[in-house]
Amino acid sequence: MAYFHPNLTEDTWQSLSKTKEILNIGSELTRAKINFAKGYNVDGARSVDRALELLDLTIGDPKWHGGGRRELLRLREYLGSAYEEPDKDWNTILRVLLQLDPQAVLVHV
């Protein structure tokens, strides 16, 4: 069971499409971007925590093992430094995330 999303189980998460998984992670990253821009570093860090939790669930999802998993792992590593560097280029991070699933790009636009 997830810590920040207490009602979310691995099975529930894995039943979502790749697009929905990516968009949920993107929502948390957008919250982080907004919170850090406003100077709300604690709220920004919490958003990153939630994004990392969803990212971990996604990395463990078998449907990503055929492609995209390596990029998800790289993104996770990069996000880990957001606590020390909250002024990251959040737009680029979101763009990279959305490009992992072509449908997510279409839905987000």
N, C-alpha and C positions, 0 to 999 in steps of 0.2 A: 504494500500500500504506500502511496505517495505521502510525503510529509506536508508539503505546502498545499497540495490538492488532496485532502483527506478522503474524499469520496471516489477518487480515481484509482482504478486498479490497472495492472498491466494488461489484463484481458480486455478491459474496456478501451484502453488507449490503443491497443493493437487492432481493435475492430474498426477504428477510424481509417479513413483513406489517407494516403500520403499527403494529399492536399490539405486536409483538415488538420493533420498533425503539424505541418509546416505553418499554417495560418495561426494556429494556437500559440506556437512558439513565437511567431512574429508579433502577435498581440502583446505578449509579455515584453518583448524587446522594444516595442513601441512605447509601452509604459515606462520602461527604463530610460529611454531617450528623453521623454517628456519630463520625468522626475529629475533626472540629472541636469537638464537644461534649466529647470526652475530652482536648482540648488538643493533639492530634496534628496540628498545623498543616501539617507537611510531607506527611503522609499524606493529609490533607484536600485539600491543593492538588493532589496527584497524582490523587486521585479526580475533582476538578474538571477536570483536564487530560484524563482519560479520557472524562469526560462531554462535554466540548467536542469531542473528536475524533469521538465518535459523533454528536453533534449536527451537526457539519459534514457528515458522511456523509449524515445524514438530510436536511439542507437541500439537498444536491445530488441527492437522490433524486427523479426525475421524478414519482413518485406523489403527492408533497406539493405540487407546483406548482399544483394546482387549488384547494387550500385548506389552510390551516394553516401554510404556509411563512412568512408574515409573523410569526406568533406564535412560530415556532421562531427566527427571526432576533432578535426582541425578547428571548426567553429567553436566547439566546446573549450578547447585549449585557449583559444583567443579570448573568449568571454571570461575565462577565469581571471584575466588581468584587469577586468573592468572595475574591480573593487579599488585598485590603486590608480587607475586612469579612467575616471568617469567621463572624460571629454573625448571618448572614442568617436570615430566616424560612424555613428549609428545608421545613417542612410546606406552606407556601403555594406555594413553587416546585414541589414535587412535585405538589400538587393541580392547578396550572395545566398542568403537563406532561401529567398523566394525562387531563385534560379534552380534550386535543387528539384523543383517540381513545376513543370510548365503550366499546369492548371492553376497553381497558386499565384503565378504571375498574372494570369488573366483575371482571377477573382479579386486580387488586390488592387488592380488598376481601376 
